[in-house]
Amino acid sequence: MTPPKLGNYKFTPLILAILGLAYLLQLMRPALAKVIQEKFGFDTHDFMFITDITVITLLFWLYESWLWKIPVFNVLVEVPNISGRYEGRIEPTSEQGIPKRCTLEIEQSASSLSVCCWFEKDDGTEPTASTSEEATVYRKKNGNFEVSFQYVNSGGGVKGSLDMHRGFNVLEVVQDESSRVLTGEYVNVRIPPSCGGMGVKLVSGKLKRKF
């Protein structure tokens, strides 16, 4: 029987980790209570259960936000860390389409991710951001990972500029010891619609939040 899934978390290791942490806190409780009583002067007997919950919640928040990205701690999640700033190009399939530079940034926690894209504009001005409404990374049947996201771009807001539109991208994660590349396809519902190929390479772990 396959155990249930909790988002990107592995069910059995997560439950074992929580139970193990709770047991460890039980063992540490007498020493912790003594320190608190000596330092702050009050009896913690009636509050230790709340303290256990607080500690577990805090540690889970730290793990969800940062600790899972450390290789030794990532045993509880099923997906890789693909956060960072990527740069590359899109290649439209239409004859009128022109290849353009693009930038993609991924912000990721252990259970979720968000994506922002910027595509080079013909007039050289700063492009508006295409921001994901839904985004996920998952393992395919062949064992490779893929990231897909649906995005919305509010457009330029000026007559003749980029119109508001939505789009969808599916990109495969190709990674080795020295590089990480996302490659796949995109489609949008601009006027007229456009589709094509997209390939970007990781250039930094830090986000700039701009093109």
LUMTILO-207873 format. One record per residue: x, y, z of N, C-alpha, C, O in turn; chain. Coordinates in steps of 0.05 Angstrom, whole numbers, plus 5000, padded with zeros to 4 digits. Example, Ala and Ser with C-alpha at 12.3 -4.5 7.8 and 13.67 -1.06 7.14 Angstrom:
% LUMTILO-207873
> 5264	4886	5156	5246	4910	5156	5264	4934	5156	5285	4934	5169	A .
> 5257	4955	5142	5273	4979	5143	5258	5001	5157	5268	5023	5161	A .
% end
This chain:
% LUMTILO-207873
> 5017	4976	5000	5000	5000	5000	5018	5025	5000	5036	5027	5016	A .
> 5012	5044	4981	5027	5068	4980	5018	5088	5001	4994	5093	5003	A .
> 5037	5099	5017	5029	5118	5038	5018	5144	5025	5026	5151	5003	A .
> 5000	5158	5039	4990	5183	5029	5011	5204	5026	5032	5202	5039	A .
> 5006	5224	5009	5025	5246	5005	5016	5271	5019	4992	5276	5020	A .
> 5035	5287	5028	5029	5313	5040	5044	5334	5024	5065	5343	5032	A .
> 5033	5341	5001	5046	5360	4983	5072	5348	4973	5073	5325	4962	A .
> 5094	5362	4976	5121	5353	4968	5135	5336	4990	5157	5327	4986	A .
> 5122	5333	5013	5134	5319	5035	5130	5289	5032	5110	5279	5022	A .
> 5150	5274	5041	5148	5245	5043	5133	5238	5069	5142	5246	5090	A .
> 5111	5224	5067	5093	5220	5090	5107	5206	5113	5108	5216	5135	A .
> 5118	5182	5108	5130	5166	5130	5153	5180	5143	5153	5182	5168	A .
> 5173	5190	5128	5195	5204	5142	5186	5229	5157	5197	5235	5179	A .
> 5166	5243	5147	5156	5267	5161	5144	5259	5188	5149	5272	5208	A .
> 5126	5239	5188	5114	5230	5213	5134	5220	5233	5133	5227	5257	A .
> 5154	5205	5223	5175	5195	5241	5192	5218	5252	5200	5217	5276	A .
> 5197	5239	5236	5212	5262	5246	5197	5277	5267	5209	5285	5287	A .
> 5170	5280	5264	5154	5294	5284	5153	5278	5310	5156	5290	5332	A .
> 5149	5252	5308	5148	5235	5332	5175	5235	5346	5177	5236	5370	A .
> 5197	5233	5330	5223	5233	5342	5230	5260	5356	5242	5260	5377	A .
> 5221	5282	5344	5226	5308	5356	5209	5311	5382	5219	5322	5402	A .
> 5184	5301	5381	5168	5302	5405	5180	5286	5428	5180	5294	5451	A .
> 5191	5262	5421	5204	5245	5441	5229	5258	5452	5234	5257	5476	A .
> 5244	5271	5435	5268	5285	5444	5262	5308	5463	5276	5312	5482	A .
> 5240	5322	5457	5232	5344	5474	5223	5334	5501	5227	5347	5522	A .
> 5210	5310	5502	5202	5298	5527	5227	5292	5544	5227	5297	5568	A .
> 5248	5282	5531	5273	5276	5546	5286	5301	5556	5298	5301	5578	A .
> 5284	5323	5541	5297	5348	5549	5280	5365	5568	5290	5384	5579	A .
> 5255	5357	5572	5237	5374	5587	5247	5380	5615	5246	5403	5623	A .
> 5256	5360	5631	5265	5367	5659	5287	5387	5659	5287	5406	5675	A .
> 5307	5384	5642	5330	5402	5641	5321	5430	5631	5330	5450	5642	A .
> 5303	5430	5611	5293	5455	5601	5276	5470	5622	5278	5495	5625	A .
> 5260	5455	5636	5243	5467	5657	5260	5480	5679	5254	5501	5689	A .
> 5282	5466	5686	5300	5476	5707	5313	5502	5698	5315	5521	5714	A .
> 5322	5503	5673	5335	5527	5663	5316	5550	5663	5323	5572	5672	A .
> 5292	5546	5654	5272	5567	5652	5265	5577	5680	5261	5601	5685	A .
> 5262	5558	5699	5255	5566	5726	5277	5582	5739	5272	5602	5754	A .
> 5302	5574	5734	5325	5589	5746	5329	5616	5733	5335	5635	5747	A .
> 5325	5618	5707	5330	5643	5693	5307	5663	5696	5312	5687	5699	A .
> 5282	5653	5696	5259	5671	5695	5242	5669	5720	5224	5686	5724	A .
> 5247	5649	5737	5234	5649	5763	5205	5640	5764	5191	5647	5782	A .
> 5196	5624	5744	5168	5614	5746	5168	5584	5738	5185	5574	5723	A .
> 5148	5571	5749	5144	5542	5745	5132	5537	5717	5111	5548	5711	A .
> 5145	5521	5701	5136	5516	5674	5119	5491	5671	5112	5483	5649	A .
> 5112	5478	5694	5098	5452	5692	5072	5454	5676	5067	5436	5660	A .
> 5057	5475	5679	5031	5477	5666	5034	5487	5637	5014	5488	5622	A .
> 5058	5495	5629	5061	5506	5603	5079	5490	5584	5083	5498	5561	A .
> 5090	5468	5594	5109	5453	5578	5097	5441	5552	5110	5440	5532	A .
> 5071	5433	5554	5058	5423	5530	5057	5444	5508	5062	5439	5484	A .
> 5050	5469	5516	5049	5491	5497	5078	5496	5487	5081	5502	5463	A .
> 5098	5494	5504	5125	5498	5496	5133	5478	5475	5147	5485	5455	A .
> 5125	5452	5478	5131	5432	5458	5120	5439	5431	5133	5437	5411	A .
> 5094	5447	5431	5081	5454	5406	5095	5478	5393	5099	5478	5369	A .
> 5103	5497	5409	5116	5521	5399	5143	5514	5386	5149	5524	5364	A .
> 5158	5497	5399	5185	5489	5389	5181	5474	5363	5196	5479	5343	A .
> 5163	5455	5362	5159	5439	5338	5149	5457	5315	5158	5454	5292	A .
> 5131	5476	5321	5121	5494	5300	5144	5511	5289	5146	5516	5265	A .
> 5160	5522	5307	5183	5539	5299	5203	5523	5282	5212	5533	5261	A .
> 5209	5499	5290	5228	5483	5274	5216	5475	5247	5231	5475	5227	A .
> 5190	5469	5246	5177	5463	5221	5178	5487	5202	5182	5484	5178	A .
> 5173	5511	5213	5174	5536	5197	5202	5540	5186	5206	5547	5162	A .
> 5223	5536	5203	5250	5539	5193	5257	5518	5172	5270	5525	5152	A .
> 5247	5494	5175	5252	5473	5155	5237	5480	5129	5249	5478	5107	A .
> 5212	5488	5131	5196	5494	5107	5209	5517	5091	5208	5517	5066	A .
> 5220	5536	5105	5231	5560	5091	5259	5557	5082	5266	5565	5059	A .
> 5277	5545	5098	5306	5545	5092	5320	5518	5095	5335	5510	5077	A .
> 5315	5504	5117	5332	5481	5123	5330	5459	5102	5349	5445	5098	A .
> 5307	5456	5089	5303	5434	5070	5323	5437	5046	5328	5418	5032	A .
> 5333	5461	5041	5351	5466	5019	5380	5455	5025	5396	5452	5006	A .
> 5385	5449	5050	5411	5438	5057	5411	5408	5051	5393	5394	5062	A .
> 5430	5398	5035	5429	5370	5027	5424	5350	5049	5409	5331	5045	A .
> 5436	5353	5072	5433	5333	5093	5405	5333	5105	5397	5314	5118	A .
> 5390	5355	5101	5363	5357	5113	5341	5352	5093	5317	5353	5100	A .
> 5347	5347	5067	5326	5346	5047	5313	5318	5044	5299	5313	5025	A .
> 5317	5301	5064	5306	5274	5062	5276	5273	5066	5264	5253	5061	A .
> 5264	5295	5075	5236	5295	5080	5219	5304	5056	5195	5302	5056	A .
> 5232	5314	5035	5218	5324	5012	5225	5307	4987	5246	5295	4985	A .
> 5206	5307	4968	5209	5291	4944	5220	5306	4920	5226	5295	4899	A .
> 5222	5333	4922	5229	5349	4899	5256	5363	4904	5263	5368	4927	A .
> 5270	5370	4882	5296	5384	4886	5292	5414	4890	5271	5425	4885	A .
> 5313	5427	4899	5313	5456	4902	5320	5468	4875	5343	5465	4866	A .
> 5301	5481	4862	5306	5493	4836	5304	5524	4838	5301	5537	4817	A .
> 5304	5535	4862	5301	5564	4865	5326	5578	4853	5348	5567	4853	A .
> 5322	5603	4845	5344	5619	4834	5335	5635	4810	5312	5636	4802	A .
> 5355	5648	4798	5351	5665	4775	5363	5651	4750	5386	5642	4750	A .
> 5346	5650	4729	5354	5637	4704	5353	5657	4681	5336	5675	4681	A .
> 5370	5653	4662	5370	5670	4638	5372	5652	4613	5386	5632	4614	A .
> 5359	5661	4592	5360	5645	4567	5344	5658	4545	5344	5683	4542	A .
> 5331	5642	4529	5317	5652	4505	5291	5636	4501	5288	5613	4509	A .
> 5272	5650	4487	5249	5636	4477	5251	5636	4446	5261	5654	4434	A .
> 5241	5614	4434	5242	5611	4405	5213	5606	4395	5204	5583	4396	A .
> 5199	5627	4386	5172	5623	4376	5171	5604	4352	5190	5604	4336	A .
> 5150	5589	4349	5148	5570	4327	5137	5583	4301	5141	5573	4279	A .
> 5124	5606	4304	5112	5619	4280	5134	5632	4264	5155	5639	4274	A .
> 5130	5635	4238	5149	5647	4220	5154	5677	4227	5176	5687	4222	A .
> 5133	5690	4237	5136	5718	4244	5149	5722	4271	5157	5744	4278	A .
> 5151	5701	4287	5162	5703	4314	5192	5708	4313	5207	5698	4296	A .
> 5201	5724	4333	5229	5731	4335	5240	5721	4361	5228	5725	4382	A .
> 5263	5706	4361	5275	5696	4386	5281	5720	4405	5290	5741	4396	A .
> 5276	5717	4430	5280	5738	4449	5293	5728	4475	5290	5704	4482	A .
> 5309	5745	4487	5321	5738	4513	5299	5738	4534	5279	5753	4532	A .
> 5302	5721	4554	5283	5720	4576	5297	5715	4602	5319	5704	4603	A .
> 5284	5723	4623	5294	5718	4651	5272	5705	4667	5248	5713	4665	A .
> 5279	5685	4682	5259	5671	4699	5270	5668	4727	5294	5661	4731	A .
> 5254	5675	4747	5262	5672	4775	5242	5654	4790	5218	5657	4787	A .
> 5253	5636	4805	5237	5617	4820	5242	5621	4850	5265	5620	4859	A .
> 5221	5625	4865	5223	5627	4894	5209	5602	4905	5186	5597	4898	A .
> 5223	5587	4922	5213	5560	4929	5215	5555	4959	5235	5562	4971	A .
> 5195	5542	4970	5197	5531	4997	5194	5501	4994	5193	5491	4972	A .
> 5194	5486	5016	5192	5457	5015	5166	5448	5002	5165	5426	4990	A .
> 5144	5463	5005	5118	5454	4996	5106	5471	4973	5084	5464	4964	A .
> 5119	5492	4965	5107	5509	4944	5129	5524	4929	5152	5525	4937	A .
> 5122	5535	4906	5140	5553	4892	5124	5573	4876	5100	5569	4869	A .
> 5137	5596	4869	5125	5616	4852	5146	5624	4832	5170	5622	4836	A .
> 5136	5632	4808	5153	5638	4786	5147	5665	4774	5123	5673	4772	A .
> 5168	5681	4767	5165	5706	4753	5182	5705	4728	5204	5695	4728	A .
> 5170	5714	4705	5185	5714	4680	5185	5743	4668	5166	5758	4672	A .
> 5206	5749	4654	5208	5774	4639	5218	5767	4611	5237	5752	4608	A .
> 5205	5779	4591	5213	5774	4563	5222	5800	4550	5208	5820	4552	A .
> 5244	5799	4536	5255	5822	4523	5234	5836	4505	5220	5823	4490	A .
> 5233	5863	4507	5215	5879	4491	5229	5890	4467	5253	5897	4468	A .
> 5215	5893	4445	5227	5903	4420	5238	5931	4423	5258	5938	4410	A .
> 5225	5948	4440	5234	5976	4442	5256	5980	4463	5265	6002	4467	A .
> 5264	5957	4477	5286	5959	4496	5278	5968	4523	5295	5970	4541	A .
> 5253	5975	4528	5244	5984	4554	5241	5960	4573	5240	5937	4565	A .
> 5239	5966	4599	5236	5945	4619	5210	5930	4616	5188	5943	4616	A .
> 5211	5904	4612	5186	5889	4608	5170	5885	4634	5182	5886	4656	A .
> 5144	5881	4632	5128	5875	4655	5131	5846	4662	5138	5829	4646	A .
> 5126	5840	4688	5130	5813	4698	5106	5795	4691	5083	5803	4694	A .
> 5112	5770	4684	5092	5749	4681	5094	5733	4707	5114	5719	4712	A .
> 5073	5734	4724	5074	5722	4750	5056	5697	4752	5034	5698	4743	A .
> 5067	5676	4763	5052	5651	4765	5028	5653	4783	5029	5665	4804	A .
> 5006	5642	4773	4981	5638	4789	4981	5611	4802	4972	5608	4825	A .
> 4991	5591	4787	4994	5564	4797	5021	5554	4788	5028	5558	4764	A .
> 5036	5541	4805	5062	5530	4798	5068	5505	4814	5061	5503	4837	A .
> 5081	5486	4801	5087	5461	4815	5112	5448	4802	5117	5452	4778	A .
> 5126	5433	4818	5148	5416	4808	5142	5388	4816	5134	5383	4839	A .
> 5147	5369	4798	5139	5341	4803	5158	5322	4788	5172	5330	4770	A .
> 5157	5298	4797	5174	5277	4784	5157	5262	4763	5135	5253	4769	A .
> 5168	5260	4739	5154	5246	4718	5159	5216	4721	5175	5207	4737	A .
> 5144	5200	4705	5147	5171	4707	5175	5161	4700	5183	5140	4709	A .
> 5189	5177	4683	5216	5169	4676	5237	5177	4697	5261	5172	4693	A .
> 5228	5189	4719	5246	5197	4740	5256	5225	4739	5267	5235	4758	A .
> 5253	5238	4716	5262	5266	4713	5241	5285	4726	5218	5278	4729	A .
> 5250	5309	4733	5232	5328	4745	5224	5349	4725	5239	5355	4706	A .
> 5200	5359	4729	5189	5379	4710	5174	5401	4727	5162	5395	4747	A .
> 5177	5425	4718	5163	5447	4731	5143	5459	4711	5149	5463	4687	A .
> 5118	5463	4720	5098	5475	4703	5085	5498	4718	5082	5497	4742	A .
> 5077	5518	4703	5064	5541	4716	5046	5556	4697	5052	5558	4673	A .
> 5025	5566	4707	5006	5583	4693	5011	5611	4703	5012	5616	4727	A .
> 5014	5630	4684	5021	5657	4693	5001	5678	4681	4986	5672	4663	A .
> 5002	5702	4692	4987	5724	4682	5005	5748	4680	5022	5753	4697	A .
> 5002	5764	4658	5017	5788	4654	4997	5811	4651	4979	5809	4634	A .
> 5000	5831	4668	4980	5853	4668	4982	5871	4644	4964	5887	4639	A .
> 5003	5869	4628	5007	5885	4604	5018	5913	4611	5023	5919	4634	A .
> 5021	5929	4590	5033	5955	4594	5014	5977	4603	5022	5997	4614	A .
> 4988	5972	4598	4969	5992	4606	4967	6017	4588	4953	6036	4594	A .
> 4982	6016	4566	4982	6039	4547	4975	6029	4519	4983	6007	4512	A .
> 4959	6044	4505	4951	6036	4478	4974	6029	4461	4993	6045	4458	A .
> 4974	6006	4448	4995	5998	4431	5017	5982	4445	5034	5971	4431	A .
> 5016	5980	4471	5036	5965	4486	5026	5936	4490	5006	5928	4480	A .
> 5041	5921	4506	5034	5893	4512	5006	5891	4524	4999	5905	4543	A .
> 4990	5873	4512	4963	5869	4523	4964	5850	4547	4982	5834	4549	A .
> 4944	5852	4564	4941	5834	4587	4936	5806	4575	4920	5802	4557	A .
> 4950	5786	4586	4947	5759	4576	4955	5738	4596	4967	5745	4617	A .
> 4948	5713	4591	4956	5691	4607	4972	5671	4590	4971	5672	4566	A .
> 4987	5654	4604	5003	5634	4589	5009	5610	4607	5002	5609	4630	A .
> 5022	5591	4594	5028	5566	4609	5055	5555	4599	5061	5555	4575	A .
> 5072	5547	4618	5098	5536	4611	5102	5509	4624	5092	5503	4646	A .
> 5115	5491	4609	5123	5465	4620	5153	5462	4613	5161	5461	4590	A .
> 5169	5460	4634	5198	5459	4631	5210	5435	4646	5204	5431	4670	A .
> 5227	5420	4633	5241	5398	4646	5266	5408	4660	5281	5425	4649	A .
> 5272	5397	4683	5295	5404	4698	5318	5385	4690	5317	5361	4694	A .
> 5339	5397	4679	5363	5382	4671	5386	5392	4688	5395	5415	4685	A .
> 5397	5375	4705	5417	5383	4724	5439	5364	4726	5435	5339	4725	A .
> 5464	5375	4729	5487	5358	4735	5502	5372	4757	5492	5390	4770	A .
> 5527	5364	4762	5542	5375	4784	5549	5404	4781	5553	5418	4801	A .
> 5550	5414	4757	5560	5441	4752	5539	5461	4741	5544	5485	4741	A .
> 5516	5451	4733	5496	5469	4721	5468	5458	4724	5463	5435	4729	A .
> 5448	5477	4720	5420	5469	4720	5406	5484	4697	5409	5509	4696	A .
> 5392	5470	4681	5379	5482	4658	5349	5474	4659	5343	5451	4665	A .
> 5332	5492	4651	5303	5487	4648	5297	5490	4619	5302	5511	4607	A .
> 5286	5470	4607	5280	5471	4578	5253	5458	4572	5246	5438	4584	A .
> 5238	5471	4554	5212	5460	4547	5197	5478	4529	5208	5489	4510	A .
> 5171	5482	4534	5154	5497	4516	5136	5517	4531	5132	5514	4555	A .
> 5127	5537	4516	5109	5557	4527	5086	5561	4508	5089	5556	4484	A .
> 5064	5571	4518	5042	5579	4501	5028	5602	4516	5025	5602	4540	A .
> 5019	5623	4501	5004	5644	4513	4979	5651	4497	4977	5643	4474	A .
> 4962	5667	4508	4937	5674	4495	4936	5704	4489	4916	5717	4493	A .
> 4959	5714	4480	4960	5741	4471	4944	5745	4445	4933	5725	4434	A .
> 4943	5769	4435	4930	5774	4409	4951	5784	4389	4960	5806	4391	A .
> 4960	5766	4371	4952	5738	4367	4966	5720	4387	4986	5728	4399	A .
> 4956	5695	4390	4969	5676	4408	4997	5669	4399	5003	5672	4375	A .
> 5014	5659	4417	5041	5652	4410	5049	5627	4425	5039	5622	4447	A .
> 5066	5611	4413	5077	5587	4427	5105	5582	4416	5113	5593	4396	A .
> 5119	5565	4430	5146	5559	4421	5163	5545	4443	5152	5535	4462	A .
> 5189	5545	4439	5207	5533	4458	5220	5553	4477	5222	5577	4470	A .
> 5228	5543	4500	5241	5561	4520	5263	5545	4533	5260	5522	4541	A .
> 5286	5558	4536	5309	5546	4550	5323	5567	4567	5331	5588	4556	A .
> 5327	5561	4592	5340	5580	4610	5360	5565	4628	5356	5541	4634	A .
> 5382	5579	4636	5403	5567	4652	5406	5582	4678	5405	5607	4678	A .
> 5410	5568	4699	5414	5581	4726	5439	5598	4725	5461	5588	4718	A .
> 5436	5623	4733	5459	5641	4734	5465	5651	4763	5487	5660	4768	A .
> 5446	5648	4781	5450	5658	4808	5429	5646	4827	5406	5641	4818	A .
> 5437	5643	4852	5417	5634	4872	5402	5657	4883	5383	5654	4898	A .
> 5411	5682	4877	5398	5706	4887	5378	5717	4867	5384	5717	4843	A .
> 5356	5727	4877	5335	5738	4860	5338	5769	4857	5344	5782	4877	A .
> 5335	5780	4833	5336	5809	4829	5308	5821	4827	5304	5845	4831	A .
> 5288	5804	4820	5261	5812	4817	5258	5834	4795	5241	5852	4797	A .
> 5273	5831	4774	5271	5848	4751	5286	5834	4727	5301	5815	4732	A .
> 5281	5844	4703	5294	5833	4679	5324	5838	4680	5338	5830	4661	A .
% end
